[in-house]
């Protein structure tokens, strides 16, 4: 029986695939000295890091949009998304200097002119964005609070299939309490969750979700 799982790699040009392979090589090289990703996952990098990040591309970001990645760590999901959407501007934010410096080097070597880095706490980022993304960085209520502080209206036309402006993040485990806390603090929010295992067709993603928040 043919798999019905969605494969985000199929929509990539060969140049983008090579950029992702180069990203993997660079990040794993940095990881020998820096704790950017768990070393236990190094042998499964494409699945557990790149594919995971690209799950956020199940819907596109509109051309000209601005996206901020809170707590980017080793550039995830910012770098794979910047490769996937070259006409979208990404800002990678992290409070750990050695991590953000590594991301800056990788972005420069990959030729990602649409990716900018910023070292500091999320609460202090001085920019503005239409979208926020994150991978296992902070509770939903904190992520949404950071987003609300920097969000601006999307003035450009948004294709129907594109993400509505808001927070789109990757989360694992039981999210019941996180969502309850978020709704208690921000009663008007709309929250949607999508399990990743049926989307991506990989057992590794059994308890992982894609969460979108907007108001």
N, C-alpha and C positions, 0 to 999 in steps of 0.2 A: 504494500500500500504506500502510495506517495505521501511523504510528510507534508503537513499543512503549516509547519512552523515557518515563521517569517525570518528571512536571512538578510540583515542589513548590509552585508558585504556585497550582495548581488548588484546593488545600485551604485557601487563605487567604480570610478574610473581606475585604470591600472596605476596611474600616477598616485592616486589617493591610497591605494592598497600598499604601494611601496612606501609612502609616507608613514603609514601605520606600522609596517615592518621595521622601518628605521626608528620610529618612536619606541618600539619594543626593545630594540637593541640598545638604544641610548639609555632608556630608563633602567634596564637591567644592569647596565654598566655602572650607572650612578648608584644603583641599589647595593652594590658591593660595599660602599662606604656610608651611604645614607639610608635611613629607614623610610623609603618612599612607599613601598608596598610590602606585604608579608612575603618573606623569602620562601615560605612553604608553597606559595602560589606561582612561583616563577616558571615552573614547568607547564603551567596552564594559563599563561599570560593572556593569550588571545581570547580564550573563553571567559575567564574570570575578571578581566580588566577591560579589554577593548570591546568585546561583544556586550558586556554589561553596560559600558558607557554608551555604546551606540543604540542601546534599547531606547534611549531618549529621542532617537531620530525616527521612531515609529510614526511620528507626525513631524512635518518640517517646521523650522523656524522661518518666518518670512524674510525675504531679501531686505537688507537694510536694518534689521532688528539688532538690538543690543542685549546681550546675555551676560549675566555675572555668575561665576561659579564660586560658591562659598566653600572655603576649606578645600582648595583644589588638591592639596597633597602633592602627589607626583604628576599633576596635570590631568587628573581624572575627575570628571568627564571632559574637562575643557579642551584638551588637545585632540582627542578623537572627534569631538563635535566641530572644532575649528577646521579640521581636515574635511569633514563631511559637508560642512556648510561654509564655503569660502567667501560667500557674499554676506555673511553675518559677522558682527563684531563680538568677540568674547573677551571678558575680563576675568582673569584667574586671581583669586584673592586667598591669601593664607597668612597666618600669623607667625609661621616658622620660617625664618630667613633662609636657612639652607635648602629648604624645599622650594621656595619661590625662586631662588637663584637657579636651581636646577631646571625648573620649568622654563625660565627665561632663556637659558642656554639651549634647551631642546627646541623651543619655539623658533629661536633664531636659526638654528641649524636646519630645521624643517622648512624654513621659508614661510612661516605663518604670520604674514603681516596683519592678519585680522585677529591676532591674539595678543593681549596686553596683560602684564602681570602687575600685582600690587602687593606689597608686604605690609601687613598690619591686621588689626582686629576687624572683623566683619562690621561691627558697629561704627567703625571710623572710616569706612570706605567713602570717599567723597563723590563718587560717580552717580550716574543714573542709568537705569536699565528697564527694558520692557519685560524681560524674563529673568528668573533666577533658577539655577540648577544646583544640584548637590548630590553627593554620594556618601551616605552614612556619616554626615558631618555633625549634625546637631538635631535636637528634637524639632518636630514640625512647627511648634509654636515659635521657636526661636528663628527658624528659617523664614517663616512668614513675616515675623516682625522685622527682620532685616530687609526682606523684599519690600514691604510697605514703606519703609524709610527711604528707599531709593527709586521706587517705581515711577515711571512716567507713561503717559498715554501713547499708544502706538498710533501715530498719525498716518502711517503708510497703509495702503490697502492690504488686508490680510486674506489670503486664499482660504476658502472654506475648510480645506483639509489641514491647514496649519494649526499649531497650538494657539489657543487663546492666551493672551498675556497673563502671566502669573508665575507660580512656583511649580517646577517639574523636577521631582527628585527620585532617587533610588533608595529604597528602604528594605530592611529585612525583619522577619519575625512578626509577632502579633502587634498590630498597630492600633488596637482598640483604644488603649489608654492615651496614646499620643494624639489620636484624632479627637478624643473627648476633651483633652486639655486645650487643643487648638480651638475647638468650637466654643469652649467656655470663655476663652479670651477674646475670640473674634466670631461672634454668633452669625455673622452674615456670610461666612466663607462657604464655598462649595468645594467638596473634596471628592475626588474619584480615585479609586485604586484599581490597578490592573496586575494580576499575577503574571510573573515573567516566565514560569515554566511552560505554560501552553503557548505563549507568544513565541518563545525562542526554541522550544522543543528540546531543552536540555535539563536533565535531572538536577544539575547543580543549582538551578534557580528555583527549586521547589518552594522555598520559604521567602523568596524575594519578590518585591513589588515595585511597580512604577506608580508614583503618587503625584497627582496634579491638584493644585489648590488655586482657586481664584475667587474674586468677589466682584 
